[in-house]
Amino acid sequence: MLPKNVIDTVKTPCYIIDVPKLTENLKVLKKVSDESGAKILLAQKAFSCYHLYPLSAE
């Protein structure tokens, strides 16, 4: 989670992405995929942060 003072300094509207939390969640998705054989799809309309796509591909 980001420190509250960081969030308070950002002008809105904007998206703040907690990369360590995103990485943690992606690891969970990878584990689910590996153990179940399910394919994980990226909802591009809901998550349009193109510069983070390489992180998702790992």
DSSP file (Angstrom, degrees, kcal/mol; ACC not computed):
  #  RESIDUE AA STRUCTURE BP1 BP2  ACC     N-H-->O    O-->H-N    N-H-->O    O-->H-N    TCO  KAPPA ALPHA  PHI   PSI    X-CA   Y-CA   Z-CA
    1    1 A M              0   0    0      0, 0.0     3,-0.1     0, 0.0     0, 0.0   0.000 360.0 360.0 360.0 141.9    0.0    0.0    0.0
    2    2 A L        -     0   0    0      1,-0.1    16,-0.0    14,-0.1     5,-0.0  -0.510 360.0 -96.6 -78.7 146.5    1.2    3.5   -0.8
    3    3 A P    >>  -     0   0    0      0, 0.0     4,-1.6     0, 0.0     3,-1.0  -0.350  31.1-122.7 -60.9 142.9    1.8    5.9    2.0
    4    4 A K  H 3> S+     0   0    0      1,-0.3     4,-2.2     2,-0.2     5,-0.2   0.861 109.8  59.5 -57.2 -38.9   -1.1    8.3    2.6
    5    5 A N  H 3> S+     0   0    0      1,-0.2     4,-0.7     2,-0.2    -1,-0.3   0.823 103.5  52.2 -63.6 -29.9    1.0   11.4    2.0
    6    6 A V  H X> S+     0   0    0     -3,-1.0     3,-0.9     2,-0.2     4,-0.5   0.933 109.9  47.9 -68.1 -46.1    1.9   10.2   -1.5
    7    7 A I  H >< S+     0   0    0     -4,-1.6     3,-1.0     1,-0.3    -2,-0.2   0.872 106.9  57.5 -62.7 -38.0   -1.7    9.7   -2.4
    8    8 A D  H 3< S+     0   0    0     -4,-2.2    -1,-0.3     1,-0.2    -2,-0.2   0.706 103.1  54.5 -67.6 -19.4   -2.6   13.1   -1.1
    9    9 A T  H << S+     0   0    0     -3,-0.9     2,-0.4    -4,-0.7    -1,-0.2   0.566  85.8  98.3 -91.9  -9.0   -0.1   14.8   -3.4
   10   10 A V  S << S-     0   0    0     -3,-1.0     2,-0.2    -4,-0.5     4,-0.1  -0.640  73.1-128.2 -85.4 131.9   -1.4   13.4   -6.7
   11   11 A K        -     0   0    0     -2,-0.4    -2,-0.1     2,-0.1    -1,-0.0  -0.550  42.7 -93.1 -75.2 142.3   -3.8   15.5   -8.7
   12   12 A T  S    S+     0   0    0     -2,-0.2     2,-0.1     1,-0.1     3,-0.0  -0.740  94.6  49.3-107.1 157.9   -7.0   13.7   -9.7
   13   13 A P  S    S+     0   0    0      0, 0.0     2,-0.3     0, 0.0    -2,-0.1   0.497  86.4 115.9 -79.7 146.2   -8.3   12.1  -11.8
   14   14 A C        -     0   0    0     -2,-0.1     2,-0.5    -4,-0.1    -2,-0.0  -0.969  59.4-114.0-162.2 169.9   -5.5    9.6  -12.1
   15   15 A Y        -     0   0    0     -2,-0.3     2,-0.5    -3,-0.0     0, 0.0  -0.966  20.7-162.0-113.9 132.8   -4.6    6.0  -11.5
   16   16 A I        -     0   0    0     -2,-0.5     2,-0.6    -6,-0.0   -14,-0.1  -0.972   9.3-160.6-113.1 123.6   -2.1    5.0   -8.9
   17   17 A I        -     0   0    0     -2,-0.5     2,-1.2     4,-0.0    -2,-0.0  -0.915  12.6-149.6-111.6 122.5   -0.6    1.5   -9.4
   18   18 A D     >  -     0   0    0     -2,-0.6     4,-2.6     1,-0.2     3,-0.3  -0.756  15.5-168.2 -87.2  94.7    1.0   -0.3   -6.5
   19   19 A V  H  > S+     0   0    0     -2,-1.2     4,-2.9     1,-0.2     5,-0.2   0.873  82.3  52.6 -60.7 -42.1    3.5   -2.3   -8.5
   20   20 A P  H  > S+     0   0    0      0, 0.0     4,-2.1     0, 0.0    -1,-0.2   0.915 112.8  45.5 -60.2 -39.2    4.6   -4.6   -5.6
   21   21 A K  H  > S+     0   0    0     -3,-0.3     4,-2.4     2,-0.2    -2,-0.2   0.902 112.7  50.6 -68.2 -40.5    0.9   -5.4   -4.9
   22   22 A L  H  X S+     0   0    0     -4,-2.6     4,-2.5     2,-0.2    -1,-0.2   0.923 110.2  50.1 -61.3 -44.1    0.2   -6.0   -8.6
   23   23 A T  H  X S+     0   0    0     -4,-2.9     4,-1.9     2,-0.2    -2,-0.2   0.908 109.7  51.0 -61.1 -42.6    3.3   -8.3   -8.8
   24   24 A E  H  X S+     0   0    0     -4,-2.1     4,-1.6    -5,-0.2    -1,-0.2   0.922 111.7  47.3 -60.0 -45.3    2.0  -10.2   -5.8
   25   25 A N  H  X S+     0   0    0     -4,-2.4     4,-2.2     1,-0.2    -2,-0.2   0.872 109.2  53.6 -66.0 -37.2   -1.5  -10.6   -7.4
   26   26 A L  H  X S+     0   0    0     -4,-2.5     4,-2.4     1,-0.2    -1,-0.2   0.859 105.2  54.7 -66.2 -34.4    0.1  -11.7  -10.7
   27   27 A K  H  X S+     0   0    0     -4,-1.9     4,-2.3     2,-0.2    -1,-0.2   0.894 107.3  50.5 -64.2 -39.2    2.0  -14.4   -8.9
   28   28 A V  H  X S+     0   0    0     -4,-1.6     4,-2.4     2,-0.2    -2,-0.2   0.933 110.8  48.7 -62.9 -45.5   -1.3  -15.7   -7.5
   29   29 A L  H  X S+     0   0    0     -4,-2.2     4,-2.5     1,-0.2    -2,-0.2   0.893 110.2  51.8 -61.8 -39.5   -2.8  -15.8  -11.0
   30   30 A K  H  X S+     0   0    0     -4,-2.4     4,-3.0     2,-0.2    -1,-0.2   0.912 109.6  49.7 -63.1 -42.7    0.3  -17.6  -12.3
   31   31 A K  H  X S+     0   0    0     -4,-2.3     4,-2.6     2,-0.2     5,-0.2   0.925 111.2  48.6 -62.9 -44.6    0.0  -20.2   -9.6
   32   32 A V  H  X S+     0   0    0     -4,-2.4     4,-2.1     1,-0.2     6,-0.5   0.925 113.8  47.4 -60.1 -44.6   -3.7  -20.7  -10.4
   33   33 A S  H  X S+     0   0    0     -4,-2.5     4,-2.4     1,-0.2    -2,-0.2   0.930 113.7  46.8 -63.2 -46.6   -2.9  -21.1  -14.0
   34   34 A D  H  < S+     0   0    0     -4,-3.0    -2,-0.2     1,-0.2    -1,-0.2   0.896 117.7  41.9 -63.4 -41.1    0.0  -23.5  -13.5
   35   35 A E  H  < S+     0   0    0     -4,-2.6    -1,-0.2    -5,-0.2    -2,-0.2   0.775 127.2  29.0 -80.8 -26.1   -2.0  -25.7  -11.1
   36   36 A S  H  < S-     0   0    0     -4,-2.1    -2,-0.2    -5,-0.2    -3,-0.2   0.654  95.2-124.8-108.4 -18.9   -5.3  -25.7  -12.9
   37   37 A G     <  +     0   0    0     -4,-2.4    -4,-0.2    -5,-0.3    -3,-0.1   0.478  60.6 146.6  84.0   1.3   -4.3  -25.3  -16.5
   38   38 A A        -     0   0    0     -6,-0.5     2,-0.4    -5,-0.1    -1,-0.3  -0.360  47.3-127.3 -69.4 150.8   -6.6  -22.3  -16.8
   39   39 A K        -     0   0    0     -3,-0.1     2,-0.5    -2,-0.1    -1,-0.1  -0.850  16.2-138.7 -99.3 137.3   -5.7  -19.4  -19.1
   40   40 A I        -     0   0    0     -2,-0.4     2,-0.3   -10,-0.0   -11,-0.0  -0.846  17.7-158.8 -98.4 125.1   -5.6  -16.0  -17.6
   41   41 A L        -     0   0    0     -2,-0.5     2,-0.6     2,-0.0    -2,-0.0  -0.804  12.3-132.4-105.3 145.5   -7.0  -13.2  -19.8
   42   42 A L        -     0   0    0     -2,-0.3     2,-1.3     4,-0.0     3,-0.1  -0.859  11.1-142.9 -97.2 122.4   -6.3   -9.5  -19.5
   43   43 A A     >  -     0   0    0     -2,-0.6     4,-1.9     1,-0.2     3,-0.4  -0.709  18.5-171.7 -83.5  95.1   -9.3   -7.3  -19.6
   44   44 A Q  T  4 S+     0   0    0     -2,-1.3    -1,-0.2     1,-0.2     6,-0.1   0.806  79.7  55.5 -64.1 -31.4   -7.8   -4.4  -21.6
   45   45 A K  T  4 S+     0   0    0      1,-0.2     3,-0.3    -3,-0.1    -1,-0.2   0.897 114.3  40.3 -68.5 -37.3  -10.8   -2.1  -21.1
   46   46 A A  T  4 S+     0   0    0     -3,-0.4     2,-0.3     1,-0.3    -2,-0.2   0.744 127.3  33.6 -80.5 -23.9  -10.6   -2.4  -17.4
   47   47 A F     <  +     0   0    0     -4,-1.9    -1,-0.3     1,-0.0     2,-0.2  -0.739  64.6 161.3-135.9  84.4   -6.7   -2.3  -17.3
   48   48 A S        +     0   0    0     -2,-0.3     2,-1.0    -3,-0.3     3,-0.1  -0.256  29.2 125.8-102.9  45.6   -5.4    0.0  -20.0
   49   49 A C    >   -     0   0    0     -2,-0.2     3,-2.3     1,-0.2     4,-0.4  -0.719  34.5-179.2-102.7  81.6   -1.9    0.5  -18.6
   50   50 A Y  G >  S+     0   0    0     -2,-1.0     3,-1.6     1,-0.3    -1,-0.2   0.804  74.4  62.9 -55.8 -35.2    0.1   -0.6  -21.6
   51   51 A H  G 3  S+     0   0    0      1,-0.3    -1,-0.3     2,-0.1     4,-0.2   0.649 102.3  52.7 -69.4 -11.0    3.5    0.0  -20.0
   52   52 A L  G <> S+     0   0    0     -3,-2.3     4,-1.7     1,-0.1     3,-0.4   0.465  80.8  93.4 -98.1  -3.4    2.7   -2.7  -17.4
   53   53 A Y  H <> S+     0   0    0     -3,-1.6     4,-1.8    -4,-0.4     5,-0.2   0.888  80.6  56.6 -58.8 -39.8    1.8   -5.4  -19.9
   54   54 A P  H  > S+     0   0    0      0, 0.0     4,-0.8     0, 0.0    -1,-0.2   0.890 105.3  52.1 -60.1 -35.6    5.3   -6.8  -19.9
   55   55 A L  H >4 S+     0   0    0     -3,-0.4     3,-0.7     1,-0.2    -2,-0.2   0.903 109.2  50.1 -63.7 -40.3    5.0   -7.3  -16.2
   56   56 A S  H 3< S+     0   0    0     -4,-1.7    -1,-0.2     1,-0.2    -3,-0.1   0.808 104.4  59.2 -66.7 -29.6    1.8   -9.2  -16.7
   57   57 A A  H 3<        0   0    0     -4,-1.8    -1,-0.2     1,-0.3    -2,-0.2   0.692 360.0 360.0 -74.9 -18.5    3.4  -11.4  -19.4
   58   58 A E    <<        0   0    0     -4,-0.8    -1,-0.3    -3,-0.7    -2,-0.1   0.515 360.0 360.0 -68.6 360.0    6.0  -12.7  -16.9
